[in-house]
Amino acid sequence: EGQLYASRGERCRILECQQVAAGVVAVSVEVNMEPEQDGAAVLAEGLRSLYAKGELCDMTLMGCGERFPAHKAMLAAMSDNFRKFLRLVPQDAEAMKSDPMEGLLTLFVPEQPKPAAAEASAAPPAAEVPAPTTEVAPTDPGVPVAPAAEGAAAPASVVPAPPAPEGPAAVQPPVEAAAASEVAQLVKSQSWEFQIVGVATAEAVRIVLGYMYGVGTGAEWTYEPSSSEVNKDILNLAASNKFGLAHLHEHAARWLAKGLTTANVVERLVTCEEFGLGMLREKIIDQLTANPAELTVVSCSLEIMKHPRILQDLLCQVASLAQRGMVSRAAALAAQAAEAEEKVEKVVETRKEEPKTEEEKAEPEEVEEEAEPEPEKPAKKKEALAKAASKSAFVGQKQGGKALEKPPAKKAKRGAAGA
């Protein structure tokens, strides 16, 4: 490799020498060029500019008396359903039965002025007028006929009608064939107009197109509909069976949870039920039942009387909350009892582990000393026996007046045992 690099260096030096010998000298020029632009950003900005200015648009959406120019390529790139719909547009009605947008858009065919031949064929035939005739009264062969006066009008001659033309010019195309030719010509022109069906606000169409051109090109975009009606139209346009814009549909669904009041909660619950937003509907009902004051206001309103299903769900939720409250209360009491028992056990264990004081240590020793019996000595035993004998003698005297004397043999035995 070193030899290869050396050979290359030698070649460069040889070339430089040759150029110097030939009078050719390299000149280095530094040119400050602008930094290279991001191609994706330029493309995105160009698409947004074309939409804002309405340039090079090849389709138009019409709704609520307004027209919205757009680009088929941009809408087809953002919506799979719209792309499939464009493939079906030039086909017949049988193919359109499998419309992926379920009749949201219909191809608009403008009315064209009818040709003169079609108008002539459609006009009713004129009434035939009989040709004027002159009747000559029969004359008597003997009576001479007076010659016609000079300047008198000659009898009108009947002009025969021109023969009907023969060949293809005699057959006029029907109206259906003309309409079909207009549709075919419109499709070939690639400039289509679509009528939006089932949309009540033009603002919703503008928001949907702004979302496609904004989010589709990476621009900043915020969702701010002016009313609940606009939000409902956007839920319809962005649904999975329409344009299929899931992200926009999520924005419209989340908007229903903002700014909830006792005046609009019923309307929004109806909207959730209409568009199949079950989870959001359950969350709104949970939040409503968790606030008894607001629930009382809503349950007494006239609006909720028109929707018995919502009222039924509210009652079921309240009943379930009451049952959960009883169970949770019982569980809380049981937990408190267990906690108190644990505290008592801890207190007992800590007392056992604490070191004893000097007083506590001395008390059990004194008790033990008192409890231990001292060994009795023989002298003390004798004194105790004497006391017992004297006591029994005193009792005997008190009872019978005389004390019973014990036999001497027994006394001797006791004395020996004591000794």
C-alpha atoms as one frame of an Amber mdcrd trajectory, in Angstrom:
protein
   0.000   0.000   0.000   2.903   2.350   0.764   4.338   1.772  -2.674   0.891
   2.425  -4.215   0.552   5.734  -2.378   4.105   6.634  -3.318   3.405   5.901
  -6.952   0.284   8.043  -6.828   2.201  10.887  -5.282   4.832  10.602  -7.948
   2.166  10.683 -10.639   0.669  13.847  -9.160   4.068  15.517  -9.063   4.722
  14.454 -12.643   1.375  15.899 -13.742   2.081  19.153 -11.929   5.467  19.393
 -13.588   3.919  18.759 -16.976   1.295  21.458 -16.372   3.956  23.938 -15.287
   6.033  23.085 -18.339   3.017  23.625 -20.561   2.246  26.929 -18.843  -0.895
  25.686 -17.063  -1.147  26.660 -13.417  -4.005  25.603 -11.106  -5.914  28.470
  -9.487  -7.919  27.823  -6.267 -10.973  29.947  -5.719 -13.000  29.840  -2.487
 -16.712  30.420  -2.930 -18.995  30.916   0.089 -22.154  28.915  -0.673 -25.357
  29.050   1.279 -26.118  26.067   3.519 -28.003  23.265   1.845 -31.754  23.316
   2.466 -33.766  20.365   3.699 -35.614  18.897   0.745 -38.524  17.623   2.847
 -39.059  21.062   4.396 -39.030  22.719   0.980 -41.566  20.208  -0.356 -43.834
  20.619   2.661 -43.739  24.393   2.430 -44.501  24.220  -1.284 -47.560  22.007
  -0.774 -48.939  24.315   1.917 -48.364  27.314  -0.343 -50.191  25.662  -3.264
 -53.169  24.898  -1.009 -53.262  28.395   0.500 -53.172  30.052  -2.936 -55.449
  27.483  -4.602 -52.933  26.781  -7.366 -52.719  23.607  -9.481 -55.757  22.118
  -7.716 -57.267  19.156  -9.555 -60.367  18.573  -7.412 -62.973  20.537  -5.495
 -65.026  19.642  -2.426 -68.414  21.341  -2.244 -70.519  21.640   0.863 -72.764
  24.123   2.662 -72.705  26.442  -0.344 -68.898  26.759  -0.447 -66.170  25.344
  -2.656 -62.854  23.989  -1.326 -60.120  23.430  -3.958 -57.603  20.717  -3.095
 -55.099  18.260  -4.573 -56.071  14.647  -5.073 -52.520  13.433  -4.422 -52.381
  15.108  -0.979 -55.764  13.808   0.161 -55.057  10.321  -1.182 -51.715  10.263
   0.659 -53.418  11.122   3.963 -56.522   8.935   3.586 -56.518   5.318   2.397
 -60.298   5.364   2.026 -60.173   8.391  -0.265 -57.482   6.756  -2.405 -59.667
   3.659  -2.843 -62.631   5.900  -3.627 -60.715   7.644  -6.438 -60.042   4.281
  -8.056 -63.768   3.551  -8.159 -64.960   6.921  -9.473 -64.611   6.241 -13.233
 -66.449   2.918 -12.906 -70.137   2.183 -13.058 -72.749   2.171 -10.314 -72.252
  -1.529  -9.541 -68.644  -0.926  -8.595 -69.630   2.063  -6.440 -71.715  -0.202
  -4.204 -68.476  -1.084  -2.410 -67.767   2.580  -1.666 -65.128   2.728   1.121
 -66.458   6.124   2.226 -70.073   4.924   2.423 -71.620   7.670   0.316 -69.866
  10.637   1.906 -68.786  11.996  -1.502 -70.684  11.999  -4.780 -69.288  13.039
  -8.148 -70.885  16.319  -9.202 -71.710  16.641 -12.913 -72.569  20.245 -13.924
 -75.516  20.725 -16.249 -74.428  21.410 -19.820 -76.579  23.393 -22.334 -78.434
  21.057 -24.654 -77.524  21.164 -28.381 -79.976  22.604 -30.916 -80.613  19.193
 -32.505 -81.589  17.737 -29.132 -83.916  20.659 -28.452 -85.547  20.220 -31.869
 -86.069  16.517 -31.279 -87.465  17.167 -27.824 -89.906  19.873 -29.062 -93.451
  18.664 -29.903 -94.332  18.540 -33.647 -96.143  21.604 -35.003 -99.806  21.254
 -36.035-100.289  20.732 -39.757-102.087  23.658 -41.500-104.202  22.650 -44.516
-103.300  24.360 -47.774-105.829  26.921 -49.067-107.991  25.669 -51.921-110.346
  27.486 -54.325-113.627  25.842 -55.054-115.202  26.433 -58.506-118.967  26.091
 -58.698-120.165  23.847 -61.450-121.434  25.851 -64.412-124.079  25.220 -66.903
-122.587  24.126 -70.195-124.675  26.721 -71.940-123.533  29.598 -69.761-120.224
  31.150 -70.782-117.559  31.529 -68.113-116.319  35.053 -67.515-112.586  35.482
 -67.851-110.561  36.274 -64.707-109.993  39.868 -63.981-106.576  41.300 -64.522
-104.565  41.602 -61.307-106.585  38.947 -59.528-104.575  36.540 -57.435-103.991
  33.158 -58.914-104.995  30.174 -56.887-102.354  29.131 -54.314-100.372  26.102
 -55.220 -99.686  23.395 -52.659 -95.902  23.113 -51.886 -94.969  19.543 -51.116
 -93.053  18.910 -47.803 -89.350  18.164 -48.152 -88.489  14.485 -47.890 -87.216
  13.236 -44.524 -83.457  12.947 -44.420 -82.065   9.459 -44.563 -78.957   8.053
 -42.945 -77.318   8.590 -39.492 -78.335  12.230 -39.359 -81.969  11.141 -38.944
 -81.258   9.342 -35.595 -80.976  11.771 -32.637 -78.968  10.674 -29.521 -81.114
  10.165 -26.373 -80.715  12.273 -23.261 -79.124   9.420 -21.267 -76.411   8.986
 -23.861 -75.629  12.714 -23.686 -75.367  12.595 -19.892 -73.068   9.574 -20.064
 -70.831  11.390 -22.531 -70.657  14.381 -20.178 -69.569  12.153 -17.260 -66.937
  10.492 -19.457 -65.636  13.873 -20.572 -65.492  15.101 -16.963 -63.567  12.030
 -15.853 -61.073  12.423 -18.705 -60.496  16.050 -17.767 -59.162  14.898 -14.326
 -60.731  17.951 -12.664 -63.373  16.465 -10.399 -65.925  18.068  -8.142 -67.343
  16.147  -5.193 -70.446  17.006  -3.212 -70.103  16.293   0.537 -73.182  14.586
   1.968 -74.260  14.785   5.625 -72.161  17.793   6.723 -73.911  20.826   8.189
 -70.988  23.262   8.662 -68.370  24.520   6.212 -65.927  25.090   9.084 -65.635
  21.334   9.569 -64.455  20.866   5.957 -61.870  23.622   6.379 -60.567  22.024
   9.593 -60.250  18.597   7.947 -58.352  20.018   4.949 -56.170  22.139   7.242
 -55.348  19.025   9.256 -54.324  17.101   6.125 -52.097  19.869   4.766 -50.752
  20.870   8.199 -50.089  17.581  10.002 -49.275  15.865   6.712 -46.417  18.291
   6.092 -45.155  18.520   9.674 -46.471  22.002  10.456 -47.865  23.150  13.803
 -51.576  22.536  14.095 -54.135  23.062  16.851 -57.682  21.760  17.098 -60.094
  24.570  17.949 -63.675  24.069  16.705 -66.055  26.910  17.363 -69.063  24.831
  18.466 -70.296  21.344  19.260 -71.972  21.120  15.834 -68.624  21.611  14.109
 -67.084  18.977  16.367 -69.839  16.510  15.463 -69.242  17.068  11.735 -65.522
  16.429  12.254 -66.285  13.218  14.129 -68.338  12.184  11.102 -65.722  13.184
   8.495 -62.766  11.641  10.366 -64.544   8.375  11.212 -62.984   5.084  10.144
 -65.704   4.530   7.525 -65.251   8.024   6.024 -61.827   9.665   5.588 -60.338
   7.422   8.288 -58.269  10.083  10.108 -57.755   8.391  13.491 -55.605  11.168
  15.010 -58.121  13.868  14.125 -60.966  11.693  15.411 -59.129  11.380  18.750
 -58.822  15.171  18.976 -62.560  15.560  18.391 -63.363  12.909  21.022 -61.128
  14.535  23.627 -62.782  17.894  22.953 -66.033  16.452  24.351 -64.402  16.073
  27.772 -63.381  19.753  27.925 -65.610  22.428  29.423 -68.243  20.045  30.790
 -71.139  21.742  32.566 -74.559  20.705  33.778 -76.006  22.451  30.713 -74.056
  20.538  28.035 -73.285  17.191  29.681 -76.441  15.520  28.355 -75.745  16.697
  24.796 -72.208  15.355  24.941 -73.364  12.020  26.329 -75.744  11.775  23.352
 -72.839  12.553  20.993 -70.727   9.823  22.600 -73.577   7.366  22.140 -74.093
   8.419  18.506 -70.451   7.943  17.476 -69.709   4.884  19.612 -67.426   6.548
  22.187 -68.209   4.098  24.977 -65.153   4.623  27.193 -65.507   8.403  27.180
 -69.216   8.077  27.968 -68.468   5.883  31.013 -65.872   8.345  32.307 -68.285
  11.255  32.019 -70.978   9.282  33.885 -68.475   8.338  36.627 -67.452  11.954
  37.054 -71.083  13.068  37.175 -72.144  10.499  39.784 -69.145  11.366  41.950
 -70.617  14.877  42.456 -74.093  14.606  44.064 -74.934  18.311  43.653 -74.275
  18.318  39.893 -76.034  14.980  39.515 -79.152  16.417  41.145 -79.207  19.347
  38.709 -78.787  17.096  35.659 -81.354  14.525  36.778 -83.950  17.273  37.239
 -83.408  18.822  33.793 -85.920  18.445  30.991 -83.199  17.494  28.484 -82.411
  14.205  30.183 -86.075  13.180  30.082 -85.690  12.824  26.303 -82.950  10.226
  26.789 -84.163   7.541  29.199 -81.182   5.312  28.521 -78.780   7.899  29.922
 -80.976   8.328  32.985 -81.054   4.557  33.479 -77.257   4.342  33.291 -76.953
   7.131  35.872 -79.239   5.276  38.288 -77.313   2.030  37.830 -74.055   3.838
  38.490 -75.425   5.423  41.676 -76.643   2.021  42.925 -73.293   0.406  42.243
 -71.520   3.245  44.038 -73.765   2.773  47.089 -72.989  -0.947  47.159 -69.307
  -0.279  46.754 -69.518   2.249  49.593 -70.977  -0.322  51.993 -68.368  -2.885
  51.093 -65.553  -0.378  51.342 -66.830   0.851  54.709 -66.864  -2.676  56.111
 -63.398  -3.251  54.720 -62.213   0.018  56.308 -63.568  -0.994  59.726 -61.866
  -4.375  59.477 -58.630  -2.682  58.514 -58.897  -0.306  61.490 -59.452  -3.224
  63.898 -56.474  -5.104  62.490 -54.344  -1.984  62.755 -55.329  -1.437  66.412
 -54.488  -5.053  67.235 -51.080  -4.703  65.605 -50.400  -1.557  67.653 -51.227
  -3.363  70.914 -48.923  -6.234  70.022 -46.115  -3.822  69.198 -46.548  -2.034
  72.546 -46.363  -5.322  74.448 -43.249  -6.399  72.566 -41.506  -3.078  73.183
 -42.225  -3.270  76.925 -40.738  -6.743  77.115 -37.603  -5.612  75.324 -37.069
  -2.493  77.518 -34.401  -2.842  80.360 -35.826  -3.052  83.940 -35.184  -0.377
  86.571 -33.588  -1.032  89.988 -36.930  -0.844  91.801 -38.536  -3.352  89.420
 -35.533  -5.662  89.874 -35.735  -5.434  93.731 -39.455  -6.117  94.084 -39.491
  -9.687  92.768 -36.535 -10.623  95.097 -38.423  -9.442  98.179 -41.447 -11.443
  97.136 -39.297 -14.493  96.683 -37.755 -14.063 100.140 -41.165 -13.803 101.742
 -42.414 -16.807  99.892 -39.510 -19.044 101.029 -40.354 -20.738 104.440 -37.648
 -20.701 107.106 -36.633 -24.018 108.666 -38.164 -24.399 112.179 -35.928 -25.260
 115.111 -36.861 -27.983 117.728 -37.273 -25.434 120.525 -39.725 -23.474 118.550
 -41.659 -26.635 117.807 -41.977 -27.394 121.524 -43.248 -23.907 122.245 -45.827
 -24.259 119.538 -47.036 -27.592 120.920 -47.313 -26.168 124.428 -49.358 -23.239
 123.170 -51.653 -25.584 121.312 -52.135 -27.754 124.404 -52.958 -24.818 126.620
 -55.382 -23.526 124.063 -57.195 -26.856 123.867 -57.343 -27.024 127.670 -58.866
 -23.572 127.830 -61.453 -24.569 125.267 -62.304 -27.730 127.212 -62.838 -25.820
 130.421 -65.033 -23.428 128.642 -67.164 -26.192 127.195 -67.465 -28.736 129.989
 -65.818 -27.079 132.923 -63.074 -29.654 133.028 -60.290 -30.279 130.634 -59.843
 -33.789 129.450 -56.535 -35.075 130.513 -54.631 -37.179 128.091 -53.246 -40.544
 129.087 -49.677 -40.454 130.452 -48.499 -42.964 127.839 -49.384 -40.593 125.000
 -47.659 -37.715 126.770 -44.522 -39.765 127.126 -44.563 -40.605 123.419 -44.984
 -36.958 122.374 -42.222 -35.924 124.746 -39.900 -38.488 123.243 -40.775 -37.368
 119.732 -40.145 -33.750 120.663 -36.786 -34.660 122.165
